[in-house]
């Protein structure tokens, strides 16, 4: 909720969708094709890394930034190897 409030307050940004789990994130990406996707790594049904992998398999130009409270370099490396462009 905090992230969406910040984005909505920016003149040059528009929040086009939100998801509560990895599978929903993939569905939202397919439907909305956002310019940038912010992805959490810890989500139910499908992890953020798995969602990144699935999105990048469908759209190699997808720009995904991982935004998470999860601590650990191993998870960051997994996300970047899966196709995230930033962490």
Secondary structure as UniProt FT lines:
FT   HELIX           2..8
FT   TURN            11..12
FT   HELIX           22..32
FT   STRAND          37..39
FT   HELIX           48..58
FT   TURN            60..61
FT   STRAND          64..66
FT   HELIX           73..82
//
